[in-house]
Amino acid sequence: MFLHRVAVALPLSRRFLSSKSSHEFTSAIAELNKEMESVFGEPPSTTLASSSSDQFNFQDSQSVSPKVVDNEFSLTHISDTGEAQMVDISSKEISKRVAVASCKVILDQKVFDLISANQMAKGDVLSVAKIAGISGAKHTSNLIPLCHNINLTHVRVDLKLNPMDYSLDIEGEAASTGKTGVEMEAMTAVTVAGLTVYDMCKAASKDIQITDVRLVRKTGGKSGDWSREK
């Protein structure tokens, strides 16, 4: 009789481990303990119950989503509740900040020659793209939702034709004296300049590519100086 109850109870306990609550599982163990006590005249060892309970607690803990480990590199644009936020920079120190970014616009020989000869139907591609890049840097906070509206002290955009691979290299620099960096302004400058090149040349070719948008170096701020070459 007891062996039959054990055979029935053990598969049942496995089902409790996978699909029932902790309270129901504990009740099942208690019922099995009473049955064993009635047969042997003493309560069973607590080893089985404790190991089973530990196994349940382990499996139960595995079902809980792990918390993100806090560290010094946590995302500042995410609040404690996981929502997007604009970073409060009021406590930061004012310092001179400079950032340089770059990108490459891959053309073909036909488009390259047209730009070089200033024969594009829409006009002077390099001059218009330069002005567009500067304007883009000044409007970064309107384009990127969580960027601060900062006062730029300088914006530079240079475009250089590269005859080796029929491409256009664009470099942008942004500077400010304030409480937050200008990396986004520099990268927005080169991106908008590249998009302007595409817009002015798309009638001649749809195959133009804007690639390798990246920060080259930055100075100032709490994190100090950084360079991609290091």
C-alpha positions in Angstrom: 0.0 0.0 0.0 2.8 2.4 0.9 4.9 1.6 -2.1 1.9 2.2 -4.3 1.3 5.6 -2.7 5.0 6.5 -3.1 4.9 5.5 -6.8 1.9 7.7 -7.3 3.3 10.6 -5.2 6.7 10.9 -6.9 5.4 11.5 -10.4 2.9 13.9 -8.9 5.7 15.8 -7.2 7.5 16.2 -10.5 4.3 17.8 -11.9 4.2 20.1 -8.8 7.8 21.1 -9.5 7.0 22.2 -13.0 3.5 23.5 -12.9 2.1 23.9 -9.3 2.7 26.5 -6.7 5.1 26.2 -3.8 2.2 25.9 -1.3 0.7 22.9 -3.1 4.0 21.2 -3.4 4.7 21.6 0.4 1.3 20.2 1.2 2.0 17.1 -1.0 5.3 16.5 0.9 3.6 16.8 4.2 0.9 14.3 3.2 3.6 11.8 2.1 5.5 12.3 5.4 2.3 11.4 7.4 1.9 8.2 5.3 5.5 7.2 5.9 5.2 7.9 9.7 2.1 5.7 9.8 4.0 2.8 8.2 7.4 3.1 10.0 6.3 4.6 13.3 8.5 7.7 12.9 8.8 10.7 10.7 11.1 10.4 7.6 14.4 12.1 7.3 14.2 15.7 6.3 16.9 15.2 3.6 14.5 14.3 0.8 12.1 17.1 1.7 14.8 19.7 2.0 16.6 18.7 -1.2 13.2 18.7 -3.0 12.4 22.1 -1.6 15.8 23.4 -2.6 15.3 22.1 -6.1 11.9 23.8 -6.3 13.3 27.1 -5.0 16.1 26.9 -7.5 13.7 26.3 -10.4 11.4 29.0 -9.1 14.2 31.5 -8.9 15.2 30.6 -12.5 11.8 31.8 -13.7 12.4 35.3 -12.4 13.9 37.6 -14.9 17.5 38.5 -13.8 18.2 42.1 -12.8 20.6 44.1 -14.9 23.9 44.4 -13.0 24.6 48.0 -12.1 28.0 49.3 -13.2 29.8 52.5 -14.0 29.0 52.1 -17.7 25.2 52.1 -17.3 23.2 53.9 -19.9 22.5 57.5 -18.6 19.5 58.0 -20.9 17.5 55.3 -19.1 15.9 56.0 -15.7 15.7 53.6 -12.8 12.3 52.4 -14.0 13.7 51.7 -17.5 12.1 54.7 -19.2 13.9 57.1 -21.5 15.0 60.3 -19.9 17.0 63.5 -20.7 20.1 63.5 -18.5 20.3 66.3 -15.9 23.7 68.0 -16.5 23.2 70.9 -14.0 25.8 69.5 -11.6 28.5 69.0 -14.3 31.4 71.4 -14.6 31.8 73.8 -17.6 34.7 72.9 -19.8 35.8 73.3 -23.4 34.6 70.3 -25.5 35.6 69.4 -29.1 34.6 66.4 -31.2 35.6 65.3 -34.7 33.6 62.8 -36.8 33.9 61.5 -40.3 32.1 59.5 -43.0 32.6 58.3 -46.5 30.3 58.7 -49.5 31.0 56.0 -52.1 30.3 57.3 -55.6 31.0 55.9 -59.1 33.3 57.4 -61.8 30.4 59.1 -63.6 29.2 60.9 -60.5 32.7 61.6 -59.3 33.6 63.3 -62.6 30.4 65.4 -62.5 31.1 66.6 -59.0 34.7 67.3 -59.8 33.7 69.4 -62.9 30.8 71.1 -60.9 28.4 69.9 -63.6 25.6 68.5 -61.4 22.2 69.9 -62.4 21.4 70.9 -58.8 24.6 73.0 -58.5 27.8 73.0 -56.5 27.6 69.8 -54.6 30.5 70.4 -52.3 29.5 73.9 -51.2 25.9 73.0 -50.6 26.8 69.9 -48.6 29.2 71.9 -46.5 26.6 74.4 -45.5 24.1 71.6 -44.9 26.5 69.9 -42.5 27.0 73.1 -40.5 23.3 73.6 -40.3 22.8 70.0 -39.3 25.1 70.4 -36.4 23.2 73.4 -35.2 19.9 71.5 -35.3 21.1 68.3 -33.6 18.9 68.7 -30.6 15.8 69.0 -32.8 16.7 65.8 -34.6 17.9 63.6 -31.7 15.2 63.6 -29.0 17.4 63.3 -25.9 20.2 65.7 -27.0 20.7 68.9 -25.1 20.3 72.2 -26.9 23.8 73.6 -26.5 25.6 76.7 -27.7 28.2 75.8 -30.4 31.2 78.0 -30.6 32.5 76.5 -33.8 31.5 74.0 -36.6 33.7 72.9 -39.4 32.8 70.6 -42.3 35.4 69.6 -44.9 34.7 67.5 -48.0 37.6 65.9 -50.0 37.2 64.0 -53.3 39.3 60.8 -53.4 40.1 59.7 -56.9 41.6 56.4 -55.8 38.2 54.8 -55.2 35.8 57.5 -56.6 34.6 58.5 -53.1 34.1 61.6 -51.0 35.6 61.9 -47.5 33.7 64.1 -45.1 35.1 65.3 -41.8 33.2 67.4 -39.3 34.2 69.2 -36.1 32.1 70.7 -33.4 33.2 72.8 -30.4 31.5 74.2 -27.4 32.2 75.5 -23.9 29.6 74.0 -21.7 28.4 71.0 -19.6 27.9 68.3 -22.2 29.8 66.9 -25.1 29.5 67.7 -28.8 30.0 64.2 -30.3 26.4 64.1 -31.6 26.8 67.5 -33.3 29.9 66.4 -35.1 28.4 63.1 -36.3 25.2 64.9 -37.3 27.2 67.3 -39.4 28.9 64.7 -41.5 25.7 62.6 -41.8 23.6 65.5 -43.1 26.5 66.6 -45.4 26.5 63.0 -46.8 22.8 62.9 -47.3 22.9 66.2 -49.1 25.5 64.8 -51.5 23.1 61.9 -52.2 20.2 64.2 -52.7 22.1 66.4 -55.2 23.5 63.4 -57.1 20.7 60.8 -57.0 19.5 61.8 -60.5 22.8 60.6 -61.9 23.0 57.4 -59.7 20.9 55.7 -57.1 23.9 53.5 -56.1 25.6 56.1 -53.9 26.4 54.8 -50.4 27.0 56.7 -47.2 29.3 54.6 -45.0 31.6 54.7 -41.9 29.9 57.4 -39.9 31.9 57.5 -36.7 33.5 59.5 -34.0 37.2 60.1 -34.6 38.2 61.9 -31.4 36.9 64.0 -28.6 38.3 66.2 -25.8 37.0 67.7 -22.6 34.4 66.6 -20.1 34.4 64.1 -17.3 35.6 61.2 -19.5 38.5 63.2 -20.8 40.2 62.8 -24.1 39.5 59.9 -26.5 40.8 59.0 -29.9 39.9 56.1 -32.2 43.6 55.7 -33.1 44.5 54.7 -29.5 
